[in-house]
């Protein structure tokens, strides 16, 4: 059984796959990212969730990790070695081949999650792609029809923007992001919600339009990340929502490096 871990700045996703080649995970769970968490803490938490699915840590015989939080990789490696008895592959470390070209001057500067997304998206979607990932940062990445990573754009994430708005303006409260019923807000909270929601729709539409002009070929825009579903039907700039892109990409990278089919 394969354990795939996507460690982002805000949340870490754990998924387990069987050895039968099925793309769908047997289970998938999300925890808040905390670089101070120890391997023992991970083991207790994950062990309980696996038990609910009729599985155990001892069933895991392979693991792969994509992380943008270097301080937390050690604990994840120890989780795999000490509690699962397996060696972990870490995306970005020597010997882990993504199987795609990375056509930028400094490939080492590209976040592991963005490269794994390129692998996962190319598996399911044909032609040139724009990958829109709603995470701690909102990223837009260009992937060629052949599956090569061609570069991208990094913008502040929605949660960061909401927090900055609250901290910088004394009279503005913390709010949750949601699609407001009206564009013109008639009170403070609806006005903030409209500014964030429709402001990001405008950001998406503007950046996607400019990226398509530079790519100069038919392009499909695929959204992933926690808020992808909230924005997926708000604009024609998004063609598809693919919530499992990163985890699917991790499983494929593991397969390309000698893992189970």
MOCOR-V301361 format. One line per field, one symbol per residue. ss: DSSP state (2 for helix, 1 for strand, 0 for the rest). phi: phi as a letter, one per 30 degrees, with the letter a starting at -180 (. if undefined). psi: psi as a letter, one per 20 degrees, with the letter a starting at -180 (. if undefined). A space follows every 10 residues. Layout:
ss: ???
phi: ???
psi: ???
This chain:
ss: 0111111000 1111111000 0000001111 1100000022 2222222222 2200002220 0111111002 2222222222 2222000111 0000000000 0100002220 0222222222 2222000111 1111001111 1110000011 1111110222 2222222200 0000000000 0000000222 2222222222 2222222222 2222200011 1111100222 2000000001 1000222222 2222220000 0
phi: .cccbcccdc bcccbbcdcc idddddabbb bddbdddcdd deddddeddd ddcibbeddd caabbcbcbe dcdedddded ddccibcccc djdejccdib dccbdbeddd eeddddeddd dddccdidbc cccdbecccb bcbdddjddc jabbbedddd ddddddddbe ccddbcdadd dbdddcaddd dddddddddd dddedddddd dddddhaebc cccbjecedd ceccaddcca cbdceddddd ddddddcjdd d
psi: pppppooahg qpppqpqrjj iphpqhqpqp qppoiiprhh ggggghghhh hhjkrrhiip jqqppppjnh iihghhghgg ghiikqpppp piqqiophjq qnlqhmhiip qhhhhhgggh ghhhpqaqqp ooonbgqoqp qpprhijqpj raqpqprghg ggghgghioh jprprqproq hqgoqjrggh ggggggghgh gggggggggh ghhhhlrpqp ppqrrhjghh ihjiqihphq pnhjggghgg gggggikjrq .
